[in-house]
Amino acid sequence: MPEPVVARCKVLFVLPNFAGGGAERVALTLLVGLDRSSFQPHLAVLEGTGPLRSLLGADVTLHEIGQRRLRLALPALLRLIRRERPAVVFAGQGYLNIALLAIKAFMPRGTRLVLREASTPSLSLPNQPRPRLMAWAYRRFYPAVDLLFCQHRGTEAEMAITFGVPRSKIASLPNPVPTASLRAAAQAPIRQPGPGLRFVAAGRLAPEKGFDRLIELFAGLHTDAHLTIYGEGRARDTLDSLVRRLDLQERVRLAGFTDSLPAALAGADACVISSHWEGLPNVALESLACGTPVIATPESGGIAELAEAAAAGTVVIAPWGAPFRDSMVACRPRPLEAPAASLLPPGYDSESVAASFNAALHRLAGEGDLGYKEGA
């Protein structure tokens, strides 16, 4: 007798592109860990460019919208959802989340919208181009979500109290960390030559990351210290000019996007996070996985919970200014031939996070018919 066909629900992930940002990396890691026995993986991208495209598995059905601007891409995205009839639509960036919530009523009946809030709204929304409009949109649309993942307790409280999302629809989900692959990529640590302290920072070159103030603060450190900043973004020219103006060309390097970040983290004395706001910075988790301690601002989202879970002294939270500078100065050089032991607390590895993500989708399935199923 032929084996019975297993019914699998379509799950459609939505991304703006394959850029090297944390939100894109988290979504693609969750997509890799999606339970293939129960769910059929689909991915819609507004624009199919970016360095993370190589992370896409061969079994994922890719839909390229071909429109960079969301307002132009939204009609085509809605047509795609109506044609493919996914059981679940997943997204994880605020403006994209709001757009999907706004068109939820036009999606096929029974489509579940599962979202991830990647920032701390009280810190991120005031810095949006139209903060009052975005705050109104959060209050207006977010309560209609079917399931909302948050990275830390602060965001959970804000989404419930400030924006009216029912607590029953909120679940905790830290960023997934592919510890094994990170450590494999870090086996030959990269360290800038010289005797002094070596620091690494990484992220999108954008104002919220605070790289400008990090460069200015670094000018006051000992002259044999070195800082490498990895990432690309719209603030690149501004940061380049700042480095030249402060005559730091020999001590500060803007290294762009790299696939060698794990090795660079493993070779550093500390990973420094100067953000004005964050959800939960991926680079902090990746640094700990590579055995390198972290120094971060209190505004770096879920960093306080990470510090609670990590061994004492591995995650230092320092207010900006003299306390942050003193924390950097207190580091000691640690040239290594191989990565130090992982400092990442349990529960942050990609396998654990994927298990929680899949369990949440299974619970949604248990609440009722999830719509289209392959083989049904």
N, C-alpha and C positions, 0 to 999 in steps of 0.2 A: 504493500500500500504506500502511496506517496505520503511524505511528511506533510502535516498541516501547515498552511501558510501563516506565519506570525504577523499579526497586525501591528504596524508601527505608526505612531503619530508623527506627522510632520512638525518639526520645530524650525522656524525661520529666524535666524539671527540677522540683525540689521546694523550695518556699520557705514560711516560716511566714506571710509577709504581704508587702505592698509598702512596708514601712517604708523610711525614707531612710538606712538604715545601709549601711556599706561592703560587707558580705557580700551583701546583697540587690542592690546596684548592680552588683557584679562578676558575679553570676549572670545578671542580666538583660542585661548587656553581652555575656557569652558566648552567651546565647540569641540575641541579635540577630546575632552573628557566626557562628552555626551554619551549616554548609554545607548549604543547602537542596537541592542536587542529590543528596545522599546521605542526608540525615537529615530526618525529619519532626518539627518542633518541637512539643512538648507542655509545658504548665506546670501543676503542681498547687500550689495555695496553701491553707494551712490556713484562713486568713481573708483575704478579698479586699480589704482596705482598705489605704490608705497612699498617699503622694504619688508613688511610683515607678510606679504603675499605668500612667501615660501612656507609659512606655517600652515597653510591650508591643506587639509588632507584630500587625497584623491577621491574619497567616497562622498565628499560634500558637493551638493548641487549648488553651483554658483550662478547668481543672477546679477548682472551688471546693469545698473540703471542708466549710466552714461550722462548723468547730470551732476555737476559739482555743487550747485546751490540747492539747498533743501526745498525751497519754495517751488523750484522748477521740477525737482525730482519727486515731490510728494504725490502728484496725480499718477505717475507711472508706478510708484511704490504701492499705492492703493490698488491699482489694476492688477499688479502682481499678486497681492494678497488675496484679492477676490478670485483670481484664476487658480492659484495654487492651493488655496483654502488650508493654510497651515493650522494645526491645532493650537500652537503657541507661537507668538511673536515676541522675540526678546531683543532688548536694546539697553544701552548703558551709558548714554550721554544726555545731559539735561535737556538741551534744545531739541534733540532727536526724540527723547521721551515725550516731551510736551506735544510735538507734532503728531506722534502716533496716538497719544491719548485724545487729541483733538479730532482725529478721524476714526476713532474706535467705533463709533456708532454706525459707520459706513462699511465696516468689515463684516464678513460673513458671520451669521449668528453663531454664537458659541466660541468664537475665537478668543483665546485667553491672552491678555497682554501682561507679560512678565518683564519687569524693568529692574535696573540696578542704578541706584543713586550714587554717583561716583565722587561727589563733593560734599562739603559741609555747607548747606545753603546759607546759614547766617553769615558765613565768611565769603562765599563765592557770589551770591546774588547781588550784594551792593556794588560789586565790581563789574557787573554786566553792563553793556551799553544802555539798556533800558531796565534798570533794576526794579522799578515799581511794576512795570508790565510783566516781567518775569515772575515776581512775587505773586501777582494776581493770577497768572497762568498756573503756577504751582497750586494755589488754593483752589482754583476752578477745576483743574483737570486731574490732579494726582489722586484724589479720592476714588476715581473710577478704575484705578489699576487693579488687576486681579491678584498680583503678587509683587511685592517690592523688596528687593534685596538691599540691605544697607551694610556698610563696612564696619561701623562702630556704633556704640550706644548713643553718642551725641547726635548723630544723624537720625537714628531711629526715633529719638525723642522729638527732634525738630519736625520730622515728617508727620508724626502723630499729633503733636500739640499745636504746632504753628500752621500746618497745612491740611490737617483733618483726615489723614489716611488712617483708616481703622487699624488698630493694633493687630487684629487677626490677619491682616494682609501684609504685615511686615515680618521679614525674616533676616537673621544675621547671616552674612556671607563675606568672609575676608577675601582679599585678593589671593588667587591661587599661585603658588610658587613651584615651578618645576625643578625641585631641588636637585635631583639626580643629573638632569641634563645641564643645569647651571654649573654644578661642581665638575662635571666632565669637561665643560668648556673652560674651566678655570685652572686646569691642572698645571699650566705653565704661567704663573702670575706675571702680569706686566707691571713694571714699576719704573717710573722716571728715574734716570740715573742721578746720583748725588747723595750726599750724607744727611740731608735734612728731612723734615716731615713731608709726607706725600699724601695729598687729599684728592678725592674724586667726588664730583657731583655729576648728576645726570638728570635729564628731563627735557621737555619741550622748552625751547628758548622763547619764553613768553613772560610778561611782567609778573604774573602770579608766582613764578618760581623764585623770584628774588635773587637771581644771579647777579644783577647789577650791584646790589648791596653786599653780596658775598665778595665780589671782586674788590669793592671799596674797603671792606673790612680786612681783606687779605693783604692789602697794601701795608697794614700795620703789623703784620707778623714778621718773624725773623726772615732775613733775606735768603736763607738757604731752603725755605719751605717752597713747595710747588703745588699748584692746583690745576687739575685737568677737568674740564667741563665737557661732558658728552651730550650731544643732542643737536637738533636743528629747530629753526622756527623764525618767526618774524622779527625777533629782537636781535638776530645775529649781528647785523651791521652796528647797532647801538652798542652792543657788548664789545665788539671788536674796537670801536672807537674809544670806549672807556678804558680798555686794556692799554691802548697806545697812549692815551692822555695821562694815565698814571704810571707810564713807563714800566709796565709789568710784562712785557713781551717774553722775557726769559723765565718768568715765574708762573704765568697763567697761560694755559693753552685751551683754546676752543677747538675741540677735536672732532666735532660733528657726530653723526650717527655711526655706530660701530656694532658689529656682531661680536666684538671681543670685549664687551663690557664686563662679563663675569671675570675674565682674567685681570682686567684693570681693577675691579673691585677687590679681588683677592690680593693684589699687590699693593693696595693702599693701606695707610695707617688708620684712616677713618673715611667713611662716606659722610659728606656734609649735606644737609637739606635745609635750605634757606627760605623755604616757601612762605608766602603771605597767607595762603590757604591751600588745603589739600583734602582729599577724601582719606586715602591711606596710600602713601607713596610706595609704588612698586619697588623703587630702587632701594628703599630701606629693607624690604623683605629679601630682595636678591642679595644685598650686601651681607646680611646676617647669614643667609644660606651659604655664602662663599667664605664665611668665617671672619668677616670684617665688621668692627663695631660702627655705630651710627651716632652722629650728633645732629639733632633736629630742633627746629623751632616748635614751640607749643601749638602753633597754628597748623601744624602738619597733620591735621585730621585725627585718625585713630592711632597716632603715635603713642599716646599715653597708655592705651590698652596693650599695645605691643610691648612697651617698656615694662608693664606689669607682668606680662607673660614670660618675658625674656630673663635670662640670668642677670643679676645685678651688675650694673656698669657697662652692659653691652649696648644699651640704648640710652644715650644721655639727652635729656630735654633741657634746652637752655634758651632763655629769653634773648631776643636779639640785642646786639651791642656787646658790652664788655663781658657778660656771662658767656655768650657764644664764643667770643674770641678766646677767653680763658680756657674754655673746654677744649678748643683746638690746640692751644699751647700745651695743655696737660697731656696730650697724646705722646706716645713714645714710638720711635721708629721700629718697625718690625719686618725687615726684609725676609721674605719667605721663598723657599724653592718649590713649595706646594701649598695649596690653600690650607688655612687653619681649619680646625673642626667646625662644623656648622653651628651657628648660634641661633638658628631659627627655632622658635618655640613650636611644640606640637600643634597640629590642627591647621597650619598655614600651607602645608604642602599641597600640590595640585591634586593628588589622589584623594585626600580628605575633603578638600573643597568641592571637587567633582562629585564625590559621594553625597555631600549635602545638597548640591544643586540638583542632582538626579532624584534624590529622595523628595525634594520639594515638588518637582514636576510630577512625580508619581502620586504625591498627595493630591495635586490638582486633578490628575486623572481619576482618582478615587472619588472626587466630589461630583463627577458626572461625565457624560460623554464629551470627549475632547475633539469631536469633529472628525475630519477626514483621517482615515487610517489606511496606510499602504497594505494591500492584501485583503482589506475588509470587503 
